[in-house]
Amino acid sequence: MPKYVYDFTEGNKDQKDLLGGKGANLAEMTNMGIPVPPGFTVTTEACKYYLHHGSVPDELADQVTAALSQIEKNTGKGFGDADNPLLLSVRSGAKFSMPGMMDTVLNIGLNNETIDGLVALTGNERFAWDSYRRLIHMFGDTVLGVDGELFEDVMDAEKDAKGATNDLALDAKDLKRVTEKYKAIVAEQTGEPFPDDPRTQVDLAIKSVFDSWNTDRAILYRRQERIPGDLGTAVNVQAMVFGNMGGDSYTGVAFTRDPASGAQGAYGDWLADAQGEDVVAGIRNAQPLVELQSADQAAYDDLIDIMARLEGHYRDLCDIEFTIERGKLWMLQTRVGKRTAGAAFVMAGHMVDEGLIDMDEALSRVNGAQLTQLMFPHFDASAARGAALTTGIAASPGAAVGRIVFDSDTAEEWADNGETVILVRRETTPDDLKGMVAANGILTTRGGKTSHAAVVARGMGKTCVCGAEELELNLAARTLKAPDGSVFNQGDLVSIDGTSGTVFAGEVPVQDSPVVQYFEGKVAVDHDPLVSAVHRLLTHADEKRRLRVRANADTPDDAQRARRFGAEGIGLCRTEHMFLGDRRQLVENLILADGDEGRMAALDALRPMQKGDYLEILEAMDGLPVIVRLLDPPLHEFLPDYTELEVEWALARAKGARLDDDRARVFDAVHRMHEQNPMLGLRGVRLGLVIEGLYEMQVKALSEAAAELIKAGKSPRPEVMIPLTATVQEFEIMHDRSEKVFAEVEAEYGVTLDIPVGTMIEVPRAALTAGEIAEQAEFFSFGTNDLTQMTWAFSRDDVEGEFFGRYIELGIFGVSPFESIDPAGVGRLVKIATDDGKAANTDLEVGVCGEHGGDPASIHFFDAAGVDYVSCSPFRVPVARLEAGRAALGEGGSDTR
């Protein structure tokens, strides 16, 4: 018989696929002898069965009954026993942490009979009714689908009637009245009374967790974090322990290190007379963990001891939920905690120094996406700015500027229209996820570093300030009032600093981050702990990686920046960018030339300009390879607009006039050369073959630039790349012509040139005939952008905004194939061409010069495929270096930590 239920004593931390992250870690703590309330886990296999069949497995009911009996035995209480009631919590727990995606239900087992038993057992009537009203709120919202705001409205009205700011001011009589009103809401909204039967409550809660796997917010979060959709979630059923039994009971969330900065020490928040969801939701501003000492020194000491044990056991930052019930400490959860990008780098270095992990493990714990976050601008401390409106809790670092919006729908709508927004809420809930994804930053007036807003923002790399309680938020009026009396409406600009917690009116200027300043050589390695950590881990990545990293750069400035950022050469220098501006007319003259004389005149005018361009770039990259791609763009980019010429011609005819001779000649030529699909027309090598002398001019300019630098004592290393090759014959012709030019320049300058000639593989046919081409070529460079377009039959500019969002929703692909390589299609072509090319030519060098060369997941694919180097934009060079090092260690291309 399939086993769908595991007692906490039966599992361990390595069973996350079966028990989910939370269940596996509860089992691990139980087996470590750490105080964990007894319970059991319903496996992810049961969830998958339910999602597939629409009903739970037949065996599940009996297995749950047996597991409940074990909890009763361990606690000495009875589930549904009116005199000595056992209460339960039901929590979700997928393999990967999905903060706030699946809501918790606490206090399951309460009804009109067990509530009296709980009062008699504890002697605390207020506690009992507080627990009951929480059950109905959580169960009604999460399991029965009742709008949670209806319950909130009742609670707010009760607090207003007593002039209270939080629920602690309500006594037992008040909470009993709230409970009855909650029951009335459930009956009105569902047409059925609140279910009193404890077993019905637990069974419905388990099914609700299964159903929540496919809610919109869960799907959105998985898509955001690239979590597979077929994993399913486990369910954890556990005996309740109570932090809301009075002033001597507490609940909290703690981290073994600061998840925002990586600093060593214990961090967290706690509340007295509360249940765990109060801390996570941020409905009351919590107290710092260190202040728990003054409330309960013995429990605090136990907590610190357990935190140290857990961090040593997991060898990583641990995120912990705990409850102290009348002096007794209970651990409700632990997991490897989410951390900001900066904390990830700093923490990894600290743990190496402490002997917890080695440098390889440290490198595996950071990733390119985090490094990218660290390279985003920060607020300029020296720039003029207005006075701070307030200072809240620095929950997730960075600088964010945007227009205030007060709800997630508006945030998403405005962001889709190109606005940068700051989502402002009292506290966030899982329903705010789409707004948090859309927003540039998140600001809440409640909560702390462990609130939902803070945890989710850190996981996403979003700037976040929480607990800005001096700000008065009026959601009905859509206004935000600052302590100085100033009022901000939806659409007004604000700036938030997630590093200091400061909130400013208007737009605050930004500056390069310290990490970028380090790459630029403007600050030293020891500038601050973060810069030191980045330097240390990048250095280790450089030592480990097999893949070399080059840059795509078309100007001397870009080339110099790429070199400062660690590029080992230029993998793609696009010459078409050199033909724009004032030179565009010369190219037009070349294309429209009537005969050899006109064509040669245009080429002679262009060559010295090209030579000057190459001189500057080769000098900037002296000693490093520079691959120059010969002219590639569609022909129409250098010609007058066809439609505008037609309009001009039509207007002239309407007036009974005619175009002058030069304009008529241009119109005739453009009409003759007009292409319905220019991307698949006269471009690339075809252009070089049809317009004689064009590619030879470029090769000569490059050769002359190299020759002059050699005579000046420099070490230029140019390489010529023929674009859009589809046949070996095309390449052979251009290769032979290039060799003739090299020989001419060598004779003229008296130098020896060693200029490899290779091709850009961006046509599927070239990939499939790579063995033939490799016999003639000295290198391949995959143009993965065009290769993706041609393989998928997608025009990138046309389709990304049209239907890619729908394709992702339908699961046709999880991420745009232009963002990350398509392994089964485009990637397969890369692998075939690499293998066949190297088999035919053992000296063949293979690279990637599309922007996939800077994408972390793609880099791991290219490393496994045997590619020799990747090339990307200068800004992404450090990211590529880091990921190439991780790839050499066998680390995955994405990290859901």
C-alpha positions, 0 to 999 in steps of 0.5 A: 500500500502506498505510504502517503503520511510520515510521522516527523520521526520518520523523515530527514532533511534530504527528503525534500522531494517527498516531504517538502522543505518544511516537512523534511526539516521538521523531521530533521529537527525532531531527530536531532532532539530539538523540541518540535511539537509532534506531527506528521507530513502528508507527502507531495505524492498525495498532492500529485495524486489529488491534482491528477485525479481530483480526489485524495488517495483512498489510503489517505484517510486511514493513514491520517487517522493513525497519525492523529492517534500518534499525536494524541498519544504523544501529547496526552490530548484528544482530537475533538475531546471536549475536556482535553482538546488537541488542536492542530495547525495545517501548513503547506510545505513545497520542496522550495520555499515559497513564502506566503504562497500557501496560507496557514490554518491554526487552531484546527479542532475548536468548536462550540464544545472544545472551546469550553474545554480549552477555557477550563484547561487553561483558565484563560478565557481570552486566549481560548476565544482569541484562538477560536476567532483566528481559526474561523478567519484563517479557515474561512479565508484559506479553505472556504474562500471567504474574502479575508477583508470581511473579517478584517472589517469586523476586527477593525470595528471592534478596535475602533469601538474601544479606541484601540490600535491592536487586538490586545486591547480586546477582552474575552467578551469582545473576542467572543463577539468577534467570533460569532460575527465571523461565523455569521460571515462564513454562513452568509458567504458560503451558505453553510455554517462553519464546520464544527467537526474537527476531522472535517476541518483537518481534511478540508484544510489538507485539500485546501493546501493541495488546491493552493498549489495551482492558485494564480499567486502560486503559479506566478511565484513559481514562474518568477523563481523558475520552480517546476510546476509538477512538484506538488506540495506536502502538508504538515499537520502539527500539534498546536503550541500557543504564543497567545496564552498571555504576557508570558507567551511569545512567538517569533521568527529568527535568523542565524545571521542578518539576511539583509547584510550577512552580518554575523549574529542572531536577528529576528522579531517577536511578539508577546501574546501572539500567534506566528502569523502575526509576525509574518503578516506584520499586523503589529510591529514586532520587537527585535530578537535581542529584547527577548532576553529581558522578557524570558532569559532562559527561553532566549538562551535556549533559542540562541543555543538551538540556532547555533546547533542548526546553523552548524548542522545545516552549514548555512543561514537558518530561518527559524519560527518559534513559539514560547508557551509559558516559558517552554520553547518550541521550534515550528520550522527551520529552513535555509533562509533567503537572503539578499544578494549582498548578504549571500556574498558576505555570508559565504566568505564568513562561513569559509573563514569559520571553517563551515564550508570551503571556497567551492561551496561558497561559490556555489551559494552565490549566483549571477542574478545576485551579482547583477543586483549588486551592480544596480545603482544606489542613491548618491549620498552626495547629491542634493535631496529633500528632507527624509519623510520618515525612516522605517526598517531596512528590509531589503537593500537597494535604491528604488524610485517610482510613483506611488500605487496603493494596490497590486492591480494598479501596480501591474497596470502602470508597470505594463504601461512603462511606469516605474512604481512603488507599491505602498501597503499597510502590510503585504499578503500573498494576494499582493504578489503580482504587484510586488513583481511589477513594482520597483520597490515596496513600502509598508507601514507595518511589519519588520525584517521577517514580515511577508513583504520583507521576506518576499522582497529579499527573495526577488531582489526588490528594494523594500522598506517596512514598518514605516509607521509614522506614515498614515495610509488612507487606502480609501482616499488613496493618500499617504500622509507624512509626519510633517503633514505633507500628503502624497497621492497615487502617482506622486514620486517617492524614493526609498532606500532599502539599505537605510530604511529612509523614505524621500519625497520625489526622485533622489539621484543615483550613482554607481554601486560600490561593486561597479566602482570596484570593477571600474577601478575607482575603489579598492578591494577592501573598500567595504565587506561587500566589495571584498566578498565579491572580489574574493568569490570572483577570483575563485570563479576565475581560477575554477572556470574553463570557459573564457569570457569576452565582451560584445563591444563596438567602441573604444569606450565599451572595449575599455570598460569590458577590459576593466570588468575582466573581459579576455577579449572582444567576441563581437565587434559589430561594424554596422554601428560604425556606418551610422550617422554621417557615414550612412550617406557613404553606405547609401552611395555605395549600395546605389552606385551605378558602376565600378567607379562610383562603388570604388569612390564610396569604398575609398571614402569609407576605408580610412574611417573604418581603419580609424575605428579599428585602430582605437578598439585594437589599441584598447584591447592590446594583447587580447583577441578582437573578433570583428564581424563584417557588415551584417544588417539588412540592407534597408537600414542604410537606404531611405525609407521605402514608404516615405519615398512612395509618399513623396513620389505620389505627392509629386504625381498628384501635383503634376510634378516629377521627382528630380533626377537624383531623387528619381534614381534613388526611388528606382533603386530602392524600389528595385531592392525593396525586400518583404522580409529584410531579415532574411534578405540581402544581408551578411555574407550575401551582402559581401558577395553581391556588393563587390569590394565591401568586405574586402574594404573592411578586411583591408582597413582592419589589416592596415590598423593591425599592421600600423600597431605592430610597427608601433610595438603593439600586439593587436590580435584581430580576427575576421568573422563572416556573418550569416554563412549558410554554405561552405562555398560562401565561406570559402570565397570570402576566406580566400578574398580575405587571405589575398588582402592580408598578403597585400597588406603584409607586403605593403607594411613589411609585417607578418599578420596572423588574422584568423578567419571564422564564421558566425553560426546563426543559420540552422543549415550552417549548424547542421553542415558545421563539419564541412565549414570547420575544415575551412574556418578557424573559429565558430561563433554562435549568433544565438539571437538570430539562430533562435529566430530562425529555429523558432520562426520567431521575429523577436521584435514582433512576437515578444510583446504579442504572445510570449506572455500567453505562451508562458501562461500555457507552459509552452516555455517557461522563459523566453528563448531569447532570454535563456537558451532553448536546450532542446532546439537551439541548444541542440544545434549548438551542440551538433555544430560544436561536436561536428566542427571540432571533429573536423578541425581539432584546432577550431575555437568555438564561442557564443556572441549572442546575449545568451552569453551573459545569461546564467542558465545558458552559460551552464549549458554552453560549458557542458556543450564544450564551447570555449568562450562566451561573449556578452555586453560589458556590464554582464562580463562579471556575471559570466565570469562568476557563472562560468566558475559555478558551471565548472563546479557542476552547479545548476544554472538557476538557484532557487535558494 
